[in-house]
Amino acid sequence: MVLVVAGVVTSLLLSATLLEAATDPWRALFARTRGADIWLQLTAGTDARPLADLGGVTGLAGPYQVAAATVVSGPLAAPVRLWAMPGMPAIGRPLLRQGNWLTAAQPSGVVLEASFAQALHARVGSALVTEGLDGSSVRTTVVGIAATSDQGLYPDQTPGLMWVMPSLIGWVEPVAKHTQEMVGLRLSSPAATGFVLQEAITRLGSNSVISASTWHDVKQSVDGEDPLLGLLLALFGLVALGGAVLAVSNAASGRILVQLQELAMLKTLGFTPGQLVGMLIAEQAALGLAGAGMGVALSGLLTAPLMRYVPVGLLAAGTLPPAGWVVLIAGGTVMAVLLATAVPGWRAGRVWPADAIRPSAPGGRLSRFARAALMSRLPPAVVLGARTSFTRRLPAALTIGGLALPMMMGTIGIGFWATLDTMQRHPAEIGLAGALSVRPGELSEAQTSRIVAADREAAAVYPWVKVSALLPGETSAITTIGAGTSARPYPFHVADGRLYHAPGEAVATQSLLDAVHLQVGEYMRMPVGGVYVIFHIVGRIIEPEYGGQVIAYGIDTLTQAGAVPPPFSYRLVLRPGVSLAAAEAHLLRASRSRLAVAPAANPAASLGIMRPMLAGLFAVLGLIALTSVLTAAAVGLRDHLRDIGALRAMGLTPRQIMISFVTRVAVLAFVAALAGAVCGLVLSARLIDLVGQAYGIGAGLGSAPSAGATLTAMAIAVVAAGLAAIVPAARATRTPIATVLRPY
Amino acid sequence: MTRADAACQGGWPGPAQPEAPVLMRAAGLTKVFQTGAGTVHALRGVDLLIRRGEFVAVMGPSGSGKSTLLHVLGGLEPATSGEIWLDGHRVDQLSQARWAVVRRHHIGFVFQSFNLVSNMTVADNVELAALISGATRREARARQEELLAGLRLTAKARAAPALLSGGEQQRVALARALASRPSLLLADEPTGNLDSANTADVLRLLRKSHVQGQAILLVTHDARAASMADRVVNLFDGMIADDARLPPEPGRPAAAGIPGLRD
């Protein structure tokens, strides 16, 4: 029981941490570090004090001396900004992750920003060489790694960030004029950022201000990483919560059921029902608290290693789950235990002792069905076992629920896994048939097309142009793509309808169709490249690369309408068996590195974290299911212990008895697995589609879990349930008949 | 005279003895069960009187309602109708909680089986009963040791109940029932599952406590056990068929209910 609660609490806490980290990592960190809303880079020597008087400014950070430099770590060299921060300030306080902060005792010690440290493969204690612009170099040692909300992640935002002692800046960049100042402003209202920024620049004079960044810029560069992940985690978390509640209630009420007789005995001795219920609740509460404590400790231990695997975790606010969540989850679980105890406990208290003193399993007759099964030479053990699965209705229902829910989640998880697989191994099915994108780079268009056409690794080459267009009625631009020609269209993955085959025909993604309230088969008129073009939408495609709102057509549609397309780039569909790296290298060689070759972006790469997460989820679900199985086994044992003696007297061997016992549990598991798998199959594709739609990729992204995988999962579930039931069953059959038949 | 008193006048007209005060009186007890198969009238108007120190045996074929009578008298089941008076107080309408308190101080139970709490040692089982009746820890410990010694179970005091034989378990159960010094001991076929040696042990203890003044209501099949009683009540089909006072024998306590007589 303790283990169950511990497991449940651990998993819930970990998911909560991940959820919070994934959904809005930047804001959490900003709050933790009391970040500054505006950062200004000023020329050296600028007096920033007047800024403190600006309306809306609640605090001033700095000015800090900064200097540009290069840091060398082994074979890697990267541009870095040195930031003098000898102590921990009140505003914009970096969050120390590992190691210590700077001290005067170690002037050559530096603290690296977390994403920068990861890029450099540097850890606490690593030695780096910091080189100034004029070539002077200083040996430095990493004393700590910290996270900050003032700057985006490296390498999205360069240069990297390194905090140093002021003396170090003096060594690296002795000329003060070549250094700059950083000043941070914390505002009372983030909405006034733009206004205050303008005021600040006016007050200081635009000569002094080299650059400025606001919290909005930083947030934008950090976010958008994985809103998908956050949503999926939330969904999983909710359902896991439901399953966890079921498992916990099942375990708690199962324990009481098993103790009914002793409770009656205690009542005979003279314990009042109130005292007994109180004792039960206290006992279960103690177990629940122990489990919750264990869970909190475990999750604290596991959070740090987990965070290292999550890219988003670089920015997560701390290595411990936030206190609010801890209280909520631990408290909630204990409450669930108490509630699950209170109800059966109260009922047990109300029952008059005489009824409980003689334990009896609910009765029943040998149904005609069972009789027929027995006569048809089915193993009697199996029939008897199956028959007893449903003698107690409510516990059976609870067990089935407790097993079906994890099964359903597991099936959905398999669906996600299958989708990830598809995205990675068959990008064509999600609209990324063209693995390589080639842009002219330094060569002319003619040269590019010649090289590309001659490439032997490409199975097909499609010209590709991207033109911005203005959505009718909207003020924001969308991406339109001329992909291939109408005679030879780019092989998008069509979910509805067909590809374009004639000039004027086009395909669009779901989110675009939603935005313009059109459906497949209708017409749309849009200004593209300065010319109005009428598109006949003939199909709906899946296109994950450009953020969802995409319309694609043959390039000849553009030229026919009179627009001049921009220079082509090319999408190459590689021949099967050709690796991306090899093709890339080949093209670079053929063009003597003057072509810009890049692999097309595959969102599956950023979702890579899903796999270990899914594995973890499966583990948790397994734990929840195991609890339900063990509870069912314990209840069954209590009910049918006396039957065992009678059955053996009738001539069933111990092995047959064990089979009957295991069958009982297995039948429940089978029903649950079936129910769960069916629900999971139905929901899985729908769920992925929903998520895809929400994020603009469009429906059709999801692959349902394959029949084979689902059946395997079901089989594993049933077999595992049977195995789990073997231990109590074996114990029951090993007791000598006399002990079993004895009334006590 | 009440119906209850009249019922007890039948039987052997023994030598006039000073009547001990009435401990428990039941009048018109009925108990009706609703089962899936229909209604079962387990008790149909039972009247019973038990005096302090009296040993009453209840006999009858199985299904006659003996166990039900015991459960109802002990508050383990509510009677459908009728009155029960314990020591001058009316107890049949009490709630479970009140009954529990009554049982603590006044009633001890021994069942045919399932007497002991399985996850406590033998000694703890006995001490628990004493503690809950209000004895201090030292008193409870002393009483437990004395009872177990009397039953020759001191060696098994720290064992778990599951490790004891059936006879030993019943002896412990008896010790536990007596540990709280109840006014009335209710025993439901305590020797039902025992062999002759164990039966003799249990009966010997029953007799010893009876001699020390313990009032006992014993439900039994065993004629030898019944023969130790002062009175035998025969139950048939939920009604009292006979209520006879047994003649005193040499070796049996001369008068029922007179405390102080040693065996």
HADDOCK unambig.tbl for C-alpha pairs under 7 A between the chains (distance, minus, plus):
assign (segid A and resid 262 and name CA) (segid B and resid 117 and name CA) 6.21 0.50 0.50
assign (segid A and resid 265 and name CA) (segid B and resid 115 and name CA) 6.78 0.50 0.50
assign (segid A and resid 267 and name CA) (segid B and resid 100 and name CA) 6.38 0.50 0.50
assign (segid A and resid 269 and name CA) (segid B and resid 103 and name CA) 6.71 0.50 0.50
assign (segid A and resid 269 and name CA) (segid B and resid 104 and name CA) 6.21 0.50 0.50
assign (segid A and resid 269 and name CA) (segid B and resid 129 and name CA) 6.33 0.50 0.50
assign (segid A and resid 270 and name CA) (segid B and resid 100 and name CA) 4.23 0.50 0.50
assign (segid A and resid 270 and name CA) (segid B and resid 101 and name CA) 5.72 0.50 0.50
assign (segid A and resid 270 and name CA) (segid B and resid 103 and name CA) 5.28 0.50 0.50
assign (segid A and resid 270 and name CA) (segid B and resid 104 and name CA) 4.49 0.50 0.50
assign (segid A and resid 271 and name CA) (segid B and resid 100 and name CA) 5.65 0.50 0.50
assign (segid A and resid 272 and name CA) (segid B and resid 96 and name CA) 6.75 0.50 0.50
assign (segid A and resid 272 and name CA) (segid B and resid 97 and name CA) 4.47 0.50 0.50
assign (segid A and resid 272 and name CA) (segid B and resid 100 and name CA) 5.16 0.50 0.50
assign (segid A and resid 273 and name CA) (segid B and resid 96 and name CA) 6.87 0.50 0.50
assign (segid A and resid 273 and name CA) (segid B and resid 97 and name CA) 5.93 0.50 0.50
assign (segid A and resid 352 and name CA) (segid B and resid 76 and name CA) 5.91 0.50 0.50
assign (segid A and resid 352 and name CA) (segid B and resid 77 and name CA) 5.71 0.50 0.50
assign (segid A and resid 353 and name CA) (segid B and resid 76 and name CA) 5.18 0.50 0.50
assign (segid A and resid 353 and name CA) (segid B and resid 77 and name CA) 6.90 0.50 0.50
assign (segid A and resid 354 and name CA) (segid B and resid 71 and name CA) 6.60 0.50 0.50
assign (segid A and resid 354 and name CA) (segid B and resid 76 and name CA) 5.10 0.50 0.50
assign (segid A and resid 354 and name CA) (segid B and resid 77 and name CA) 5.81 0.50 0.50
assign (segid A and resid 743 and name CA) (segid B and resid 113 and name CA) 5.61 0.50 0.50
assign (segid A and resid 743 and name CA) (segid B and resid 114 and name CA) 6.95 0.50 0.50
assign (segid A and resid 744 and name CA) (segid B and resid 113 and name CA) 5.51 0.50 0.50
assign (segid A and resid 744 and name CA) (segid B and resid 114 and name CA) 5.03 0.50 0.50
